[in-house]
Amino acid sequence: LRAQTPSQRLKPERFRTPVHLMRAASLLTRRALVSGRGLRAAAPRQLAPWRCLTQTTAPGAQEKRDILKASVPHVASLGWCDDALAAGARDLGLSAAAQGQVTNGAVDLVAFVAQEQCEKLREEVDDAAQELAALDDWRDRLKLAIAKRLELSKPFHNHRAQAMGLMVTPLARDDGAVPPADPPPAFEVLHRLVDELARATVVHEEALDVPEWRLRRAAAGVAYALCEVRALTDDSEDLGRSLKVASEVVDRFGDASEGPAALKQGLKAGAHAAASLGTAALSFLPGPAVGALPQLLDVFASRLSGGLEDVFELSLKKALKALPESPVPAPPGRAASPAPA
């Protein structure tokens, strides 16, 4: 691809199979993400894993957490950037240069807020245990949990696209090789969020087996991911259009007793919703990363009977398979098991 012109790269005949297409799209995306032309706050650096700033007891970790916490109120006016971190450091009486201790920069700040919102969501779900238990259908419980999570994101709504771009940006190696050394923070955050949303569907005296739990996790992951993408361009009151997308997807998921059809129906609904959003699903990526992807997706879609919906359905299946397994949790409530580490 490197020796070819942009127009040559996009010729359909060069992509003879879906595998070739996906490899080409992945390569273009990765090269763009590790280049210096992406989001300013996500410039490639050799960095320590972001989780060390929020979960370790290493020397200096507490001060880093303090800087992150103090920086959060500045995001609304400054965005997810080093300036917000510098302002947070000054609020603590430190030099603005102290923000350099947050080694992953704005990526760490987004991940810190995302983890805090998972904690807040867990508390709100526990507080709403009786309200959730009064709902007969697990889908209605999931919709309520998704609404609570979306509500938590409202203070950062104006910078949602920037946050999503940072969350899916891998960290580059010193030699510029791909794939990057560390996975994007979105993987771990999404795993935790899916479990918290799905936990809201569990009630006492319910025989919830592993297949049903997997189905509910899938519904939570697909519905909330599409809800976030819809929110990128949602100017409706209380983000009502985004919640509508999530609700419609959740309603299409059946029960595990229906067998594979239950998951298939939900995935098809999610793929249909993703296809209807069009290029909004790519708008959170840095410009160079988007580049040829719309054309590549069109070429890929032309080779599948279901078109673009089939492309998104395959992507959703791959994303769900990448999520680590988790045990069936205790129902929500203040007596529920402690949050996972």
C-alpha positions, 0 to 999 in steps of 0.5 A, a space after each residue: 500500500 505504501 508504494 501506491 497512490 491514494 486512488 490506487 489503494 481504493 480500487 475495489 479490484 485490489 481487495 479481492 476478499 473481505 480479509 484483504 479489506 479488513 487488513 487494509 482498513 486496519 493498517 490505514 487506521 493504525 498508521 494514522 493513529 500512531 502518526 503525529 497528525 492525530 488528536 493533539 492530546 494523543 500524540 504518540 509517546 512511550 507511556 506506562 499503562 494508564 491503569 497504574 495512575 488509578 489503581 496502584 500504590 506506587 510512589 507518586 501514584 496518589 499525587 497523580 490521582 489528586 491531579 487527575 481529580 482536580 483536573 476534571 472540573 476544567 474539562 468542560 471549558 478546556 476539553 480533554 487536554 494537557 491544559 486541563 491537567 495543568 489547571 488541576 495541578 495549579 488548583 492543588 498549589 503545584 506548578 503547572 509542570 506537575 501535570 507531566 507526572 500524568 504520563 499518559 496525558 489526556 488519555 489518563 484523564 479520560 480513563 480516570 473519569 470513565 472509571 469514576 463514572 463506572 463507580 457512580 453507576 454502580 452506586 446509583 444502580 444499588 440505590 435503585 435496587 427496589 425500582 429495578 426489581 419492580 420491573 418485570 422485564 430485564 430489558 426495561 431494567 437495562 434501559 433504566 441503567 443505560 439512562 443513568 449512565 448517559 446522564 452521568 456523561 452529560 457534563 462532558 457532552 460537548 467534548 464527547 467526540 474528543 473523549 471517544 477518540 482518546 479512548 480508542 487511541 492505542 499507545 505507540 511504541 518507540 520504534 513506531 511499530 504496529 500494533 501498539 504496545 498497549 491496548 486502548 483504555 476503552 477495552 478495560 473500561 468497556 468491560 467494566 461498564 458492560 458488567 455494571 449495566 448488565 448487573 442492573 438486570 439481575 434480580 433476587 430469586 431469578 434463575 439466571 444461567 451463564 447463557 442468559 448472562 452472556 446475552 444480557 452483557 451482549 445487549 448492554 454492550 451493543 446498546 450502550 456503544 450505539 447510544 454513545 455514537 448517536 450522542 455524538 450528534 444528538 442535540 435533543 433534550 436529555 439526549 432523548 434520541 440517543 436513548 431511543 436508539 438504545 431502547 430499540 436495540 435492547 427490545 430486539 434482544 430475546 431470551 436465552 431460551 430462544 437459543 442463538 436466535 435471541 443474540 442474532 436478532 439483537 446483533 442485527 438490530 444493532 447493525 441496522 442502527 449502526 448503518 443508519 448512523 452512517 459516517 457519524 460512527 467514524 467521526 470520533 476518530 482523528 481525521 487521518 484515521 478516517 481517511 479511506 475507511 468510508 470507501 473501504 467499507 463501501 467496497 466491503 459492503 458491496 461484497 456482502 449480501 446484506 451490505 453495510 449492515 452485514 459489515 457492522 454485524 461482523 464487527 459487533 460479533 468480533 467486539 463481543 468475542 473480545 470481551 473477557 468472560 465474567 461470572 453471574 453477579 449478585 443482584 443490585 443493592 447495598 448488600 451486593 458484592 463489592 465492586 471488582 478491582 
